[in-house]
Amino acid sequence: RNGEQLGIICEDSKYDFRLQEIRDMKETLIIKPGDEILVECNFQTLDRSGITFVS
């Protein structure tokens, strides 16, 4: 907000597509006009020799 990051809303370092779940927020998040939300996803497959079909 106003060029400043307010903080991380949610982080899941062990995400599994087969175990999707709803997350309750600890506090109500107020999103104001002009705010931006960044969603970041990193999926590492360099240790695999075969094709990854679903990710």
Backbone as CSV, one residue per row, in Angstrom:
resi,resn,N_x,N_y,N_z,CA_x,CA_y,CA_z,C_x,C_y,C_z
1,ARG,0.848,-1.173,0.000,0.000,0.000,0.000,0.890,1.232,0.000
2,ASN,0.621,2.104,-0.914,1.457,3.298,-1.070,2.920,2.930,-1.286
3,GLY,3.150,1.857,-2.071,4.521,1.434,-2.368,5.149,0.539,-1.321
4,GLU,4.415,0.185,-0.280,4.959,-0.653,0.793,4.235,-1.995,0.832
5,GLN,5.004,-3.077,1.024,4.396,-4.390,1.203,3.861,-4.479,2.629
6,LEU,2.603,-4.892,2.753,1.987,-4.963,4.078,2.357,-6.242,4.816
7,GLY,2.723,-7.265,4.094,3.091,-8.529,4.729,2.614,-9.705,3.907
8,ILE,2.972,-10.878,4.340,2.578,-12.109,3.660,1.221,-12.542,4.203
9,ILE,0.284,-12.809,3.308,-1.061,-13.219,3.705,-1.065,-14.696,4.078
10,CYS,-0.429,-15.513,3.243,-0.424,-16.954,3.464,0.800,-17.536,2.774
11,GLU,1.368,-18.566,3.375,2.528,-19.222,2.778,2.413,-20.720,3.032
12,ASP,2.657,-21.516,2.000,2.588,-22.975,2.122,3.815,-23.558,1.446
13,SER,4.800,-23.933,2.221,6.050,-24.443,1.649,5.965,-25.925,1.294
14,LYS,4.872,-26.598,1.657,4.722,-28.025,1.358,3.400,-28.289,0.633
15,TYR,3.070,-27.434,-0.318,1.809,-27.553,-1.055,1.754,-28.865,-1.819
16,ASP,0.600,-29.508,-1.788,0.365,-30.744,-2.541,-0.980,-30.596,-3.250
17,PHE,-0.989,-30.730,-4.564,-2.211,-30.566,-5.352,-3.323,-31.477,-4.851
18,ARG,-2.970,-32.675,-4.384,-3.971,-33.645,-3.931,-4.539,-33.293,-2.553
19,LEU,-3.920,-32.360,-1.861,-4.352,-32.008,-0.510,-4.712,-30.527,-0.410
20,GLN,-5.510,-30.059,-1.343,-5.914,-28.658,-1.316,-6.853,-28.420,-0.138
21,GLU,-6.746,-27.278,0.475,-7.572,-26.981,1.632,-7.868,-25.491,1.711
22,ILE,-8.892,-25.167,2.454,-9.253,-23.770,2.697,-8.465,-23.283,3.900
23,ARG,-7.987,-22.068,3.838,-7.229,-21.482,4.951,-8.035,-20.353,5.572
24,ASP,-8.236,-20.433,6.869,-8.865,-19.324,7.589,-7.810,-18.262,7.851
25,MET,-8.192,-17.021,7.704,-7.277,-15.916,7.969,-7.293,-15.602,9.460
26,LYS,-6.143,-15.273,10.016,-6.057,-14.910,11.429,-6.769,-13.586,11.687
27,GLU,-6.683,-12.693,10.720,-7.315,-11.380,10.825,-8.052,-11.085,9.526
28,THR,-9.042,-10.218,9.598,-9.736,-9.779,8.394,-8.772,-8.955,7.553
29,LEU,-8.698,-9.272,6.280,-7.805,-8.565,5.369,-8.607,-7.502,4.628
30,ILE,-8.201,-6.280,4.746,-8.883,-5.180,4.060,-8.079,-4.823,2.817
31,ILE,-8.717,-4.987,1.663,-8.085,-4.647,0.389,-8.726,-3.350,-0.086
32,LYS,-7.903,-2.351,-0.295,-8.391,-1.027,-0.674,-8.134,-0.767,-2.156
33,PRO,-8.894,0.146,-2.761,-8.633,0.516,-4.150,-7.171,0.930,-4.321
34,GLY,-6.541,0.395,-5.352,-5.136,0.702,-5.607,-4.184,-0.327,-5.024
35,ASP,-4.663,-1.178,-4.097,-3.816,-2.241,-3.552,-3.553,-3.283,-4.628
36,GLU,-2.447,-3.964,-4.536,-2.099,-5.041,-5.455,-1.848,-6.298,-4.643
37,ILE,-2.261,-7.450,-5.198,-2.014,-8.736,-4.555,-1.092,-9.529,-5.469
38,LEU,0.002,-10.020,-4.921,0.964,-10.810,-5.682,0.846,-12.264,-5.256
39,VAL,0.631,-13.154,-6.228,0.589,-14.591,-5.977,1.814,-15.186,-6.642
40,GLU,2.588,-15.929,-5.887,3.838,-16.481,-6.388,3.831,-17.993,-6.193
41,CYS,4.236,-18.734,-7.220,4.279,-20.187,-7.139,5.595,-20.671,-7.736
42,ASN,6.296,-21.481,-6.988,7.538,-22.087,-7.466,7.392,-23.593,-7.401
43,PHE,7.590,-24.263,-8.526,7.460,-25.713,-8.595,8.754,-26.260,-9.167
44,GLN,9.509,-26.953,-8.369,10.840,-27.423,-8.753,10.778,-28.864,-9.261
45,THR,11.240,-29.093,-10.500,11.252,-30.448,-11.060,12.624,-30.818,-11.624
46,LEU,13.657,-30.069,-11.272,14.983,-30.343,-11.826,15.541,-31.688,-11.382
47,ASP,15.013,-32.242,-10.279,15.516,-33.523,-9.789,14.850,-34.716,-10.477
48,ARG,13.968,-34.469,-11.432,13.251,-35.546,-12.123,13.840,-35.789,-13.508
49,SER,13.852,-37.052,-13.890,14.368,-37.384,-15.221,13.236,-37.564,-16.230
50,GLY,12.011,-37.778,-15.739,10.873,-37.982,-16.627,10.042,-36.721,-16.784
51,ILE,8.967,-36.853,-17.549,8.068,-35.738,-17.821,7.114,-35.543,-16.646
52,THR,6.834,-34.299,-16.294,5.834,-33.983,-15.279,4.536,-33.670,-16.011
53,PHE,3.514,-34.519,-15.855,2.264,-34.354,-16.585,1.299,-33.408,-15.888
54,VAL,1.258,-33.395,-14.561,0.331,-32.553,-13.814,1.125,-31.767,-12.800
55,SER,0.932,-30.467,-12.802,1.616,-29.644,-11.798,0.824,-28.397,-11.524
